[in-house]
Amino acid sequence: MSAQNSAGIQTLLDAEREASKIVQKFRTKRVKEARDEAKQEIADYKAKKEDEYKTFEAEHSKGNKQAEDEANKDAEQQIKQIKDAGKTKQDAVVKKLLAAVFEVNPVAPSAA
């Protein structure tokens, strides 16, 4: 009877080991599935937030674009005015520079 009990116990121990292996396999599989599900959720959330950001940016950048265009237009206008002023006054400035260089008027120092 003792041999029969020993064989029964051994069978139970083998069944317990087999069950433990099956449980461990299931746990490992479930952990991998959970990790994959989490990665997918993160990717979906990231895509959703990226779309929200693009929508927000599109709505709010219109005003910035308009202000930028106006600033560029004003800057171009001022540059044109400066160039025009330079062209009209160029001859007079060159004459004054040449006169300052070539017409030397020595002045005696005054006794202080």
Buried (B, 14 or more C-beta within 10 A) or exposed (E): EEEEEEEEEEEEEEEEEEEEEEEEEEEEEEEEEEEEEEEEEEEEEEEEEEEEEEEEEEEEEEEEEEEEEEEEEEEEEEEEEEEEEEEEEEEEEEEEEEEEEEEEEEEEEEEE
